[in-house]
């Protein structure tokens, strides 16, 4: 019995340490842990650009194609929400190019000089909404979208073109959620600025679907001028109303995320111009927050099909 008690006492004392002993153990573990090296995205650089238009600072991420030919110019994909989606897109395009299922391109992510997701969410909502939110829960927020589109056209795109062999005739714009709303706004107002528009789960519902106010003029423009446009509209199968996830929408039933996108794609596909190509994809089982990666994977083959 005495031996058993002694064994239990030793076991307990071995699992317990005084505060100063725990601190010493922590410091020791930290000192001996592998330090490693920062993870990098191959062939990628980032630049902080202060806009003359709105005074904000944007972090611009750029990845060049693998073994780029110095004599060639390459298409460019501009990703909104670059903090979240730049690295995965650059890696995915490198992989798809190596497999021969996509062609090389320059990947550009437009984001912010912070790693704080809450701050990024605040900044993006302002930049990716065309007007101040009418929802009481978002009173006074949003509305920087048109200035942001000017920054994209007048500052960011020239910045990239001055440093990389960008093909001005092959520009792609991708955005998710309110980013998809911004892509739609850009397409409706300046359809020739990009050759390909990717609307991933576009928030068409925003401020009572006001973005659709420009659809008629867009339709007339592409019918008379026939710009060559490729349009991909994607959605998550399980994001129709999104329920409590849509905290800033007073009536979640107004969102109709999937139906709005489907109806838009159907109208665009009926345009008489033969130079407008529309593809509609719904990813079953995906949610609003999980679908961007699926959309991006499909986007690369849609925008940059492999050369035969």
Secondary structure, DSSP 4 states (H G I P E B T S, - for coil): -HHHHHHHHHHHHHH---HHHHHHHHHHHHHHS--------TTEEEEEEE-TTT--EEEEEEEPPTT--TT--EEEEEEESHHHHHHHHHHHHHHHHHTTSB---EEEEEE-S---HHHHHHHHHHHT-SSB--SGGGTT-B--HHHHHHHIIIIIHHHHHTTS-EEEEEEEEEEETHHHHHHHHHHHH-TTS-SEEEEES--TTHHHHGGGGGHHHHHHHHHHH---EEEEEEEETT-SS-GGG-TT-SSGGG--HHHHHHHHHHHHHT-S-TTEEEEEEEETT--TTT-HHHHHHHHHHHHSBPP-
